[in-house]
């Protein structure tokens, strides 16, 4: 099995809640494109674009974009917002039934194999916006472009901390793991939660393990993850995985995490760090952006967790993207809508609220929060990053298994299950999944 080399320049994201449908209706015709769209559709009624996304991904700015487009163009955007843990299974069910939304918000290329992209995603290679992408070839799969990457790869994972808490306790950013544990101990002595875990949202359970395993494996990380998904190696054959589990568990047994970590949510973690109730959380740049938006006065910093005394962070080779479903009801009209949606007039609204790295060269990425600028300057731009485990699993369509089986297993270990027993269980589960999905090598 051959693998495309994953870019080393760039988290997943799920939250538990109920299915919500947000819809935008109405609009007025005030442009030539509106008249053309209405004429093609044979009606003056605005065209509705169904846009499927998750609770972790939907942003207020996207609703603002939809409202502006409703005023400018003959399109309504109806957001179908799905609880993150249900997203993959629901989209797969929709694909199987043929009742698909018009567009879907996904991580690409990570989700391509999961959803059989060649059969289900429209080829967008000939769309006008492709010429506006920075390094368009980097977004191709099989030589084609199957998505509009509105956020380019740049995700970083590390320790997000409250600078005021550190200052009040006379703490400095740790450069060794021993220093890191000492910082946690000092914060614990102060009565605050040193490291806030949010294990009710099981996708967050994985994040320290992504950091710990890559730090232990070092330059051998890519080889080990590739051998796992090729079924040339099992989790039990990677002693570093067990060691990382043990040290992760020790954070709990030593009292360095919040006592309610099993019932705590991702939103609770962000609030605890932003308000100084906790010293830090281990998460991705999305958390930095959310805190900057909701708690703009919080003084937040970032550093790479120095586990195994490693001065690197974990990053992801993923773009936040919009795909057009090939079996949608009006694909050609949706592609016209996407060309409008991709324009700076609308995309700038997104990045004004959510600063980052736009894939389109003419879009303003906005002003980055200082903590995120530090992550980019001190780590990504200096090549001090390694690609997360998830990307290798996603490339063979096994990404859903991580959330369904592996992440919940981490919680079992944190609650006291023996690491050897858990590793045996996940190897058995992974083998079964590989055979059921027909992944080569299983």
TADA-V190885 format. One line per field, one symbol per residue. psi: psi as a letter, one per 40 degrees, with the letter a starting at -180 (. if undefined). Layout:
# TADA-V190885
psi: ???
This chain:
# TADA-V190885
psi: hihhhhife.iihiihaihhhhihiaiihfidddddddddefiehihhhhhhaidddhidddddddddddddifhihhhghhhddeddddddddddeegiidihhihiededddfgdddehhhedeidedeeihgddeeihfeiheihgdhihehihahhihddddddefiihieidddddddddddddeeihdhhigedgddedddddddddddddbeeddddddddeefeiideegdddddddddddddddefeihdfddeiidddddddddeedidiihaaddddddddddgdehghihihhfhffhgiihiigiihihihhdfidgdddddddddddeidddddddeddgiagidhdehheahiiddddddddecdeeegiihidddddddeeeddddddddddddddddeeihddddddddddddddddddefhhe.
